[in-house]
Amino acid sequence: MLDRLRHHGHAVTLDLAEVTFMDSTGLTTLMDAQVHAERNGWSFAVRRPSPAVRRVFELAGMDRFLTE
């Protein structure tokens, strides 16, 4: 879905407040989207991470990509 939205130039903001579990696969998917956004001027943001999501991002040293 992210690839399709990116291909069509749609801005994406993911609200992760209700996400109760995220593993490295989810983190990798979101980080790949962030890299594509930075390279191509695509608007992509991850906001309102649940405590579980925030923890995964913090452990990976990627919490700077989160917005409240």
Secondary structure, DSSP 8 states (H G I E B T S, - for coil): -HHHHHHTT--EEEE-TT-----HHHHHHHHHHHHHHHHHT--EEEES--HHHHHHHHHTT-GGGEE-
